[in-house]
Amino acid sequence: METGRTGNLSTASNTPAAASRSPIKRRVSFGTIQIPELSKRLITEILETARISSGKYVRLFEERFAELLGVKEAVALSSGTDADILALSVLHDFGAKQGDEVIVPALSFVATGNAVVHAGFKPVFVDIDRKTLNIDVHQIESAITEKTRAIMPVHLMGKPADMDGVNAIAKRYGLAVVEDAAEAHGARYKGKPVGTLGDLGAFSLYVAHIITTGEGGIVVTGNEAYAQILRSLRSHGRACKCKECTLNTTSGFCAKRFKSEDGGDIRFVFERLGYSSKMNELEAAIGLGNLECYREILDKRRNNLLHALKRFERFRPYLATIQEEPWEEIGPHAIPIVVQEGASFTRSELGHYLEQEGIETRTLFASMPTQCAGFAYLGHRSGQFPNAEYIGRHGLHIGVHQDLGLEEMEYVMERLEKFLEAYQK
Ligand SMILES: Cc1ncc(COP(=O)(O)O)c(C=O)c1O
């Protein structure tokens, strides 16, 4: 397409209004949710038995999720944010102190930075690489101090962060790696599922994600001790942390309950500061149904995403997106769109236009330290994280979910083309 010409915005055939005259207007929503028959059947059964709080279906969901990722342990929680918080909180059992530091990318959904603070740590922000939208590993080492305990890479938009780079630095400095894989279900890095490449991996199960329980989160780890701590943390720091709680799954007797040193009830012995963050059975039922059609959902989303990314090339140099590299498979969360320096239109103009055309948009998050008020207390100055800040001002993302198909992807491409023809001077 011809994007470099000088347009005259006032001519009849070359106006925003003309750009809007699409023969068929489609709806390209950002997210969707599947409530498969299995979920409906389980929900009815759960409601009939009135055994709603965390029990056998939560455990089954954990087992299936762990199996899918080929990892030993999965601990289900009430949100992806809690998955980040609790995964980081595990470090307190291994000597990390309040106020110690965790390195995170400056650009992410704000939950990443919030989680670091809520887990009792100071977030130390590192700028991102604009091509990948992920943490720039070349800038990590200079952010490490005596107080650094962990690196928390985010696989933004399902694109794997440079995990070889992150893990090598973590090993050199004796740091933990906690992956924020909230948006990266199905993503693979050098053949391995994202979320299993560090010490702990945190996923969101929020409704717009590839595997969902409606609201929810889950942490995976290969380390059984970490999983036990997570089970304690999600339930107020209790001393009981069995994978399957006999009291919650049967009406039976728990032989372990009164085996504490002083014969007290271990359900009321609190070993550490905890949270209240359990998943319930109804949420697990939605998740179990979703796992049944996971492969189909993933294939559809990948098909949509790869089609869109291939077709995106022609919008250069005005719009940019991510690319899939030979060593990775992107977990198809959404399509990022970044308005580039040479464009003569703003993100708001593009976003407004797409919304009018039925294409739902979201901004591509923000530089947490300099564009999110909650982190102002850290005293960072605008300009310190130029790449994250650029995306915070110029980035959008749109849906690729399983209820969309190649026709919708083509519709988006055609609308973008029309927009550039009308708006690009
Ligand atoms: C990168 C990232 N981290 C954490 C979260 C938090 O997940 P939740 O909304 O389930 O709390 C999200 C939300 O989607 C996210 O995108």
PDBQT file of the ligand as one rigid body, heavy atoms in Angstrom, charges set to zero:
ROOT
HETATM    1  C1  LIG A 501       1.121  -8.805  32.739  1.00  0.00    +0.000 C 
HETATM    2  C2  LIG A 501       0.008  -8.999  33.734  1.00  0.00    +0.000 A 
HETATM    3  N1  LIG A 501       0.306  -9.293  34.998  1.00  0.00    +0.000 NA
HETATM    4  C3  LIG A 501      -0.653  -9.498  35.927  1.00  0.00    +0.000 A 
HETATM    5  C4  LIG A 501      -1.995  -9.425  35.592  1.00  0.00    +0.000 A 
HETATM    6  C5  LIG A 501      -3.017  -9.589  36.666  1.00  0.00    +0.000 C 
HETATM    7  O1  LIG A 501      -3.966 -10.576  36.418  1.00  0.00    +0.000 OA
HETATM    8  P1  LIG A 501      -5.438 -10.472  37.046  1.00  0.00    +0.000 P 
HETATM    9  O2  LIG A 501      -6.191  -9.466  36.269  1.00  0.00    +0.000 OA
HETATM   10  O3  LIG A 501      -5.976 -11.873  36.884  1.00  0.00    +0.000 OA
HETATM   11  O4  LIG A 501      -5.297 -10.101  38.480  1.00  0.00    +0.000 OA
HETATM   12  C6  LIG A 501      -2.358  -9.133  34.283  1.00  0.00    +0.000 A 
HETATM   13  C7  LIG A 501      -3.777  -9.058  33.898  1.00  0.00    +0.000 C 
HETATM   14  O5  LIG A 501      -4.195  -9.462  32.880  1.00  0.00    +0.000 OA
HETATM   15  C8  LIG A 501      -1.338  -8.899  33.324  1.00  0.00    +0.000 A 
HETATM   16  O6  LIG A 501      -1.643  -8.578  32.063  1.00  0.00    +0.000 OA
ENDROOT
TORSDOF 0
